[in-house]
Amino acid sequence: MKILVVGNGGREHAIAWALLQSPQVTQVLCVPGNGGTATMDRCQNLSFRSDDFGGIARFAEVNGVALIVIGPEFPLSIGIVDYLNNRNIPVFGPTRAGAQIESSKTWAKALMEDANIPTPKSATFTDLTTARAYIEQQGAPIVVKADGLAGGKGVIVAETLAEALTAVELLFAQNYGRLLIEEYVTGQEVSVIALTDGKTVRALLPAQDHKRIGDGDTGANTGGMGAYAPAPLATPALMLRVQNEVLDPTLAALKRKGIDYRGVLYAGLMISPSGEPKVLEFNCRFGDPETQAILPLLATPLVDLLLACTEQRLAALPPIEWKPAVATCVTIAAQGYPGNYERGKVISGIDMATNEGTLVFHAGTQLKQNRVVTDGGRVLSVTCIAPDFASSIDRVYQGVKAINFEGMYYRQDIAQRALS
């Protein structure tokens, strides 16, 4: 069968790679794809934009595409699934109504509160004066969140009152009409990415992302500088709590709203020092870079899971199977990211980094004149599968060091928490 994947990041490269591990999948088509998907066997890039719903639909109908998988949040938030559903084209991802769980933090917070899902207390503001007054009353540290899609960079953890006041001024100046101001909670974050067909929800392996740009979780927030899976912090007992206290109640709350939610339900959790989970945010798609750490460990064919979700038969599948291994993923970024950065830098060493157990997923790259060049802030994700985290970390950094382009940057402490 042919499957079409919408998106051009490391997540979409990993999804395409995972789909092609199944003999059922003869070809993956990527819209628009990147330099990695352009050079992968049985994979082809298409020059549609991700918001060209008509072009994508017509191509799928004419070329016998069996399933369309939506990678990024933006096309989901503007209704690509609704459009394809109306054309009776099989698609994996939630409708526009369901995608509000990511596209509107205030909508998601209201859903959580209605369903008694554990989450930090918060308040919503539409003007600077009242937001400033609330911050001055609450004090710092405090968290300021833009109510809308921000590419993983709309959350500011303010350590001081001055930082918090500057954050609300900055986000209102960027034309976010609403802000969510949330209490600061301590602990470790865990990403629980689950698949659902609207009736049943099944969690994948838990992962831990590294959002800050600098070693030791310092500096600005990014889309993610690395991840590892399975996160030892998320014990089987904790995952059972997440299933019962977060995933199942959320799906039930969506159903009560009349939303038939099929796709990814991703809970970004904070685990307190005492082991209590709280939902910081929901996403409506696979995480990046968590996907690049999770999917290489998947033994069950990904295509079987995605088709079961679209056809509402997830409960009939046997338990998801995993390889007896761990994975560490390190993101290589362009100099200046998450701020301004240059494009067009020639990348070398990718073949040297790729071997048995080590994969290189492209994100911000393009293939130009048979050379792979940088074309984004997060450029590559290097993932290593190994029996244990010590081996995985050592080998992934061997792979990273084989790669070179002008100004490349990466964190050097990914997955260190897994060793402790």
C-alpha positions in Angstrom: 0.0 0.0 0.0 0.9 3.6 -0.5 0.9 6.0 2.5 1.2 9.8 2.4 2.8 11.6 5.3 2.2 15.4 5.7 5.1 17.3 7.2 8.8 18.0 6.7 10.4 17.6 10.2 12.4 14.9 12.0 9.1 13.5 13.3 7.8 13.0 9.8 11.1 11.4 8.6 10.8 9.0 11.6 7.2 8.2 10.8 8.0 7.5 7.2 11.0 5.3 8.2 8.8 3.3 10.6 6.0 2.8 8.1 8.5 1.4 5.6 9.6 -1.3 8.1 6.4 -3.1 7.2 6.3 -5.2 4.1 2.7 -4.1 3.6 3.9 -0.6 2.8 5.3 -0.3 -0.7 5.8 3.4 -0.9 5.7 6.5 1.4 5.0 9.9 -0.1 6.0 13.0 1.9 4.4 16.4 1.6 6.7 18.3 1.3 9.3 16.1 3.0 13.0 17.0 3.6 16.5 16.1 2.5 16.3 12.8 4.3 13.0 11.6 2.9 14.2 12.7 -0.5 17.0 10.1 -0.4 15.3 7.2 1.5 14.4 4.1 -0.5 10.7 3.7 -1.5 10.1 7.3 -0.4 9.3 10.3 -2.6 8.8 14.0 -1.8 5.9 15.9 -3.3 5.9 19.6 -3.8 2.6 20.4 -2.2 2.2 22.7 0.8 0.9 21.1 3.9 -2.2 23.4 3.8 -3.0 22.6 0.1 -5.9 20.3 1.1 -7.3 20.1 -2.4 -3.9 19.2 -4.0 -3.2 16.5 -1.4 -6.7 15.0 -1.7 -6.6 14.9 -5.5 -3.2 13.2 -5.5 -4.4 10.6 -2.9 -7.5 9.8 -4.9 -5.7 9.5 -8.3 -2.7 7.5 -7.0 -4.5 5.1 -4.7 -3.1 6.3 -1.4 -4.4 4.0 1.4 -3.8 6.3 4.3 -2.8 9.9 5.0 -0.8 10.6 8.2 -0.8 14.2 9.4 2.5 15.0 11.2 2.4 18.7 12.3 -0.2 20.5 14.4 -0.8 23.4 12.0 -2.7 21.5 9.3 -4.7 19.7 12.0 -5.6 23.0 13.6 -7.0 24.4 10.4 -9.1 21.3 9.5 -7.2 19.1 7.1 -8.8 16.0 8.6 -12.3 17.4 8.3 -11.6 18.1 4.6 -10.3 14.6 3.9 -13.1 13.0 5.9 -15.6 14.8 3.7 -13.8 13.3 0.6 -13.9 9.8 2.3 -10.1 9.6 2.3 -8.7 7.6 5.2 -6.6 9.9 7.4 -4.9 9.6 10.8 -5.3 12.6 13.0 -8.0 14.5 14.9 -10.5 16.9 13.4 -10.2 20.6 13.9 -12.5 20.4 16.9 -10.2 17.8 18.5 -7.1 19.7 17.6 -8.1 22.5 19.9 -6.6 20.4 22.7 -3.3 21.8 21.4 -4.2 24.9 19.4 -5.9 26.5 22.4 -4.3 26.1 25.8 -7.3 27.8 27.4 -9.7 25.3 25.7 -7.6 22.4 26.9 -7.3 23.8 30.4 -11.1 24.1 30.6 -11.5 20.5 29.3 -9.1 19.3 32.0 -10.8 21.1 34.8 -14.2 19.9 33.7 -12.9 16.3 33.7 -11.0 16.6 37.0 -7.7 15.9 35.3 -4.8 16.9 37.5 -3.2 20.1 36.2 -1.6 23.2 37.6 -4.0 26.0 38.5 -4.1 28.9 36.1 -6.0 32.0 34.9 -6.7 33.4 31.4 -6.1 37.0 30.4 -6.9 39.0 27.3 -5.3 42.3 28.3 -1.9 43.4 29.7 -3.1 45.4 32.7 -5.0 42.6 34.4 -2.3 40.0 33.5 0.3 42.2 35.1 -1.8 42.7 38.2 -2.3 38.9 38.6 1.4 38.2 38.2 2.2 40.9 40.8 -0.3 39.3 43.2 0.9 35.7 42.6 4.7 36.4 42.5 7.4 34.3 40.9 8.4 31.8 39.7 5.4 31.5 37.4 4.6 30.2 33.9 3.3 32.4 31.0 1.8 30.6 28.0 0.6 31.9 24.6 -2.9 30.7 23.7 -2.1 29.4 20.3 0.4 27.4 18.2 3.9 28.6 18.8 6.1 25.8 17.5 7.0 24.7 21.0 8.3 28.2 22.0 5.2 29.8 23.4 5.9 28.9 27.0 8.0 31.1 29.2 9.0 29.9 32.7 9.7 33.1 34.5 12.0 32.8 37.5 11.5 36.4 38.6 8.7 38.9 38.7 10.5 41.1 36.1 10.8 38.1 33.7 7.1 37.3 34.0 6.1 40.9 33.3 8.4 41.1 30.3 7.0 37.8 29.1 3.3 39.0 29.0 4.4 42.2 27.3 6.3 40.2 24.7 3.5 37.7 24.0 0.8 40.3 23.7 3.1 42.3 21.4 3.3 39.2 19.2 -0.5 39.4 18.7 -1.5 36.5 20.9 -5.0 37.6 22.0 -5.1 35.4 25.1 -2.5 34.3 27.6 -2.6 31.5 30.2 -0.8 32.3 33.4 -0.1 29.1 35.3 1.4 28.2 38.7 5.0 26.9 38.7 5.2 23.3 39.7 8.4 21.3 40.3 9.5 17.8 39.3 10.5 16.1 36.1 8.7 16.2 32.8 7.6 13.1 31.0 6.0 12.8 27.6 3.2 10.2 27.3 2.2 9.8 23.6 -0.9 7.7 23.1 -2.9 6.4 20.1 -6.6 6.5 20.1 -9.5 5.5 17.8 -12.0 7.6 19.7 -13.1 4.6 21.8 -9.9 3.1 23.1 -6.6 4.8 24.0 -3.2 3.1 24.2 0.0 4.6 25.5 3.3 4.2 23.7 6.6 4.1 25.6 7.1 7.1 27.9 9.8 9.5 26.9 11.6 12.5 28.4 12.3 15.5 26.2 15.0 18.2 26.8 13.3 21.5 25.9 16.0 24.1 26.9 18.7 25.0 24.5 21.6 24.7 27.0 23.2 21.9 29.0 21.8 21.5 32.4 18.3 22.6 31.2 19.5 26.2 30.9 18.6 29.0 28.4 15.6 29.5 26.1 12.9 27.0 25.4 13.1 25.2 22.0 11.0 22.7 20.1 13.2 20.0 21.8 16.9 19.3 21.8 16.8 15.6 22.4 14.9 12.8 24.1 15.2 9.3 25.4 12.8 6.3 25.8 11.6 4.5 27.8 11.9 7.1 30.6 12.7 5.1 33.8 10.8 7.7 35.8 7.6 6.5 34.3 7.3 3.2 36.1 4.5 0.7 35.3 2.6 2.0 38.4 2.9 5.6 37.2 1.8 4.7 33.7 -1.3 2.9 35.1 -2.2 6.2 37.0 -1.7 8.2 33.8 -4.0 5.8 31.9 -6.7 6.0 34.6 -6.3 9.6 35.7 -5.4 11.3 32.4 -5.8 9.4 29.2 -9.2 7.7 29.8 -10.9 10.7 31.4 -9.6 13.0 28.6 -11.0 10.7 25.9 -14.3 10.5 27.8 -14.4 14.4 28.1 -13.9 14.7 24.3 -16.7 12.2 23.6 -19.0 14.2 25.9 -18.3 17.2 23.7 -19.3 15.2 20.7 -15.7 15.0 19.4 -14.8 11.8 17.6 -11.0 12.0 18.4 -8.9 9.6 16.3 -5.1 10.1 16.2 -2.4 11.0 18.8 -3.2 12.2 22.3 0.0 13.4 23.8 0.1 14.4 27.4 3.0 16.5 28.6 3.3 15.7 32.3 5.1 17.0 35.3 5.9 14.3 37.9 6.2 15.8 41.3 9.0 14.7 43.7 6.3 12.7 45.5 5.3 10.9 42.3 2.1 12.8 41.5 1.4 13.4 37.7 0.0 16.7 36.5 -0.8 17.6 32.9 1.1 20.7 31.7 -0.2 20.5 28.2 -1.8 18.3 25.6 -0.7 17.9 22.0 -2.7 16.5 19.1 0.2 14.9 17.2 3.4 12.9 17.7 6.1 14.7 19.6 9.4 15.9 18.2 12.0 14.7 19.1 10.3 12.0 21.2 9.0 10.2 18.1 12.6 9.8 16.9 13.3 7.9 20.1 10.1 5.9 20.5 9.4 4.6 17.0 12.8 2.8 16.5 11.9 0.7 19.5 8.4 -0.3 18.1 8.1 -3.9 17.2 4.4 -3.9 16.2 4.1 -2.5 12.7 3.2 1.2 12.9 0.9 0.9 9.9 -1.2 -1.7 11.8 -1.7 0.8 14.7 -2.5 3.8 12.6 -5.0 1.9 10.4 -6.7 0.5 13.5 -7.1 4.0 14.9 -8.7 5.3 11.7 -11.0 2.3 11.4 -12.0 2.3 15.1 -10.7 -1.2 15.9 -7.8 -0.5 18.2 -9.3 -2.6 21.1 -9.2 -5.7 18.8 -5.4 -5.5 18.3 -3.1 -7.4 20.6 -0.9 -5.5 23.1 1.7 -3.2 21.5 5.1 -5.0 21.3 8.5 -3.3 21.9 12.1 -4.2 21.2 14.1 -5.1 24.4 16.2 -2.0 24.2 16.4 1.7 24.9 16.9 4.7 22.6 18.6 8.1 22.9 18.0 10.9 20.4 20.2 14.0 20.1 19.1 17.0 18.1 21.7 18.9 16.1 20.7 22.5 15.6 21.9 25.5 13.5 23.9 28.2 15.2 21.6 30.8 16.7 18.6 28.6 17.2 16.0 29.2 18.7 16.7 32.7 17.5 17.9 33.7 14.0 20.0 31.3 12.1 21.5 30.9 8.6 20.4 28.3 6.0 22.2 26.6 3.2 25.2 25.1 5.1 26.5 21.9 3.5 26.2 18.9 5.8 28.8 16.0 5.7 29.2 12.8 7.6 25.6 11.5 7.7 26.6 8.2 6.1 29.5 7.9 8.6 27.1 8.4 11.5 24.5 5.8 10.2 25.2 2.2 11.2 23.5 -0.7 12.8 21.7 0.7 15.8 22.2 4.4 14.9 19.8 6.3 12.7 19.9 9.9 11.4 16.5 11.5 10.9 16.5 14.8 8.9 14.5 17.8 10.1 15.6 21.2 8.7 17.3 19.9 5.6 17.0 20.1 1.8 18.5 18.2 -1.0 20.1 20.7 -3.5 22.3 19.6 -6.4 22.8 16.2 -4.8 24.0 17.8 -1.6 22.2 17.9 1.7 22.1 21.4 3.2 20.6 23.0 6.3 17.2 24.5 6.0 15.9 25.0 9.5 16.7 25.6 13.2 16.7 22.0 14.2 18.6 20.2 11.4 19.1 16.6 12.3 18.1 14.0 15.0 20.6 11.2 15.7 19.1 8.2 17.4 20.9 5.2 18.9 19.2 2.0 20.0 21.2 -0.1 22.5 20.6 -2.6 25.3 21.2 0.1 28.0 21.4 3.8 28.4 25.1 4.0 29.0 25.8 2.3 25.6 23.1 4.2 23.9 24.4 7.6 25.1 28.0 6.7 24.2 27.1 5.5 20.7 24.7 8.4 19.9 27.4 10.9 20.6 29.8 9.0 18.4 27.3 9.4 15.6 26.8 13.1 16.3 30.5 13.7 16.2 30.8 12.1 12.8 28.5 14.8 11.3 29.7 18.3 10.4 28.3 21.6 9.1 29.3 25.2 9.8 27.9 26.4 13.2 26.3 23.0 14.2 25.3 22.9 17.9 24.0 20.2 20.2 23.5 19.6 23.9 26.0 17.2 25.4 23.9 16.0 28.4 21.0 14.2 26.7 19.6 11.3 28.7 22.0 11.7 31.6 19.0 11.5 34.0 18.4 8.0 32.7 21.7 6.9 34.3 20.9 8.1 37.8 
